[in-house]
């Protein structure tokens, strides 16, 4: 019966050991998967920056079609496999041109092109009829593009009499906010940040505005301006203020999205701090904390330059910026500065949480070391007594005394129990 019980206990220990090993392998696989996703995203960003998003989209579509033809449409990893294959194919033939048939499939990037007269909506103007548009302060042409092709951008810039330098600048994708004053119009680049499946998606919105027109170009995960356009159309006096006021409203909507993102991040940071106080950090928690700190740093890099850009617009000596609109850019600048401080505080909070976790771990190790040192000191005397009796001397009177051994054991036991009592 006793042997059977030992066998059952041994099997339970072996199963428990296998479960721990399986958990360790799962953690390693999760970490490797996360690293693979980051490497894949980095490769996509590098290729997009070098060759543009259109070529990458075409190659991805081609690989997905191949996977469907081969009967792999039910595989959940087809999209990621297509992206990986697209990157490999793009790197192998980076110099080749995209087939014309693929380019023909791409739809126009036009979202809206509306003319307003004294703030009231007059008509929709297609891209083919932008040439010769008359610019004056009583009219406003608001053209919105989403992921347009290079040909579309060049045509719109020519029709709006935008110089080639500004056209080439707006074709490029930017990683950080930027502002360029061309005299008759101003180009502004803003980085947008959205949250999808607990991951940050960075996009951009470029704006060129002057007397009588606003051109907005959205790329990536940029936010939409449709709700803002509808709200402003319901109040014609807002649009009648001019293109500079429209841009100020767009930036204000940007700040609203930044504020919402900062609020969600604050909740997550609070959860991290509570987790640290309740049970401390594990290895997987440390990786997540590092990723959160890196995301906060990327957000600050994208937000902080907007403070100086808005302040520069507020004091810029330009006929495009009306005196009544300067205060709006100042307000936007102050709001962005407060959000930047909030993001910085969250970044520091994660750093403090990590340091506090290390200090708690070190304190716990110190307590264990003290306990071990105390028990080592307590066991020193019994060890000395046992060592003396283990020397096997020939002449030791207490060895022949009948109470010698019980007395030695009693001294040892009393010494050990004295600290406990």
HELIX and SHEET records of a PDB file:
HELIX    1   1 UNK A    2  UNK A   51  1                                  50    
HELIX    2   2 UNK A   53  UNK A   69  1                                  17    
HELIX    3   3 UNK A   78  UNK A   92  1                                  15    
HELIX    4   4 UNK A  100  UNK A  105  1                                   6    
HELIX    5   5 UNK A  127  UNK A  129  5                                   3    
HELIX    6   6 UNK A  150  UNK A  159  1                                  10    
HELIX    7   7 UNK A  164  UNK A  171  1                                   8    
HELIX    8   8 UNK A  226  UNK A  233  1                                   8    
HELIX    9   9 UNK A  236  UNK A  239  1                                   4    
HELIX   10  10 UNK A  243  UNK A  279  1                                  37    
HELIX   11  11 UNK A  283  UNK A  315  1                                  33    
HELIX   12  12 UNK A  323  UNK A  389  1                                  67    
HELIX   13  13 UNK A  397  UNK A  400  1                                   4    
HELIX   14  14 UNK A  404  UNK A  420  1                                  17    
SHEET    1   A 7 UNK A 120  UNK A 124  0                                        
SHEET    2   A 7 UNK A 110  UNK A 117 -1                                        
SHEET    3   A 7 UNK A 139  UNK A 146 -1                                        
SHEET    4   A 7 UNK A 213  UNK A 220  1                                        
SHEET    5   A 7 UNK A 199  UNK A 210 -1                                        
SHEET    6   A 7 UNK A 185  UNK A 196 -1                                        
SHEET    7   A 7 UNK A 178  UNK A 181 -1                                        
END                                                                             
